[in-house]
Amino acid sequence: MTKNPRSIWHLVTASLGLGVARVKLAQGDAAGALTTLAEAEQFVQQRHFEHWVGEITAVRSQIFLQQGNLAAAQLAETQPLSLSQARVKLAQGDPVAALSILEPACQQAEAKAWADEQLRVMILQALAYDAAGESEKAVERLGEALALAAPGGLIRLFVDEGPPLALLLREAVKQGVSPAFARQVLAAFGVTAVSQPPITQALLDPLSERELEVLKLLATPLTGPEIARELMISLNTMRTHTKNIYAKLGVNSRRTAVRRAEELNLL
């Protein structure tokens, strides 16, 4: 049965609105992305395309999460959208709950051959494993996602997940996991496989890349839970990294850790 040309035009218009919102978000224009979503929402409501409302809510939730506005993002939990719920759980520092949501979502997407949806789930699973401290599983799952995305050049789905994924991508490149395509994705983030020259550390036990990321945030006014949300890791994982940083720097407080890091030119 041939679709009505007008219906096709409405479909394209709604889809373009979501696409433009995602592009604005990737460019750091959260306000512009929210404005575009509001316009798209008005368009679909006027034409009674209720099935688009859930997708708009999911993208809006993603914007709020990248802004650090967890309370607003929790609107997504009122919608039957597994990916939005998983993102909220990650932001709450509960990667185990996120993984329990994502596993059946991945099985459903695979069974129904929803390639884009399956890819989104796999990317979130990689982030959840990383947040849970299972770095090996995280890189392995990210490698599977990169392999699935590479033939079609599906870069946007990675960029949509924001800065936490860039760090995991750099780790994948270091381990030789889909290095060519991973570098293309990193370029879309505006970073290279190594975002800055390696720091020469005058430490017997050098800080890992993740520990350096935590250390930089320890030098800011952010609280522990806020640092965990910024890096999309659990609070327990963040505390473990902090404990390791203190041990390697030979300090026992946040203030002395920052002071010692400055002396060693680690910041």
Sequence and secondary structure as in RCSB ss.txt:
>XXXX:A:sequence
MTKNPRSIWHLVTASLGLGVARVKLAQGDAAGALTTLAEAEQFVQQRHFEHWVGEITAVRSQIFLQQGNLAAAQL
AETQPLSLSQARVKLAQGDPVAALSILEPACQQAEAKAWADEQLRVMILQALAYDAAGESEKAVERLGEALALAA
PGGLIRLFVDEGPPLALLLREAVKQGVSPAFARQVLAAFGVTAVSQPPITQALLDPLSERELEVLKLLATPLTGP
EIARELMISLNTMRTHTKNIYAKLGVNSRRTAVRRAEELNLL
>XXXX:A:secstr
    HHHHHHHHHHHHHHHHHHHHHHTT HHHHHHHHHHHHHHHHHTT GGGHHHHHHHHHHHHHHTT HHHHGG
GGGSS HHHHHHHHHHTT HHHHHHHHHHHHHHHHHTT HHHHHHHHHHHHHHHHHTT HHHHHHHHHHHHHHHG
GGT  HHHHTT HHHHHHHHHHHHTTSSHHHHHHHHHHHT  SSSS       SS   HHHHHHHHHHTSS  HH
HHHHHHT  HHHHHHHHHHHHHHHT SSHHHHHHHHHHTT  
